[in-house]
């Protein structure tokens, strides 16, 4: 499992994790698209925004390996702002390639790309 050095481990001051420390010995947690409802808590929205910002800063619009990125956090964005970068896509592989759809991410999380917010 690739460890993304320099990627934030969690949203500061919260328990919202962005990375995992080690591979799951029981098997890889599958990636699956999760629906985001309008009534999500503000803290959940902040976590998504911070995760998108970290993805943008670390990878830009280039494909990247899932590696040690948290499956739950990825799943909130999968199929919208995060897209498979390979065909066929294996949702149960730490080596699966993903890519940030910058246009969709800017539309959904404009504050993640705001230079003044940093």
Helices and strands as residue ranges (DSSP letters): H 42-59, E 64-65, H 71-75, E 82-84, E 97-100, H 102-108, G 110-113, G 115-117
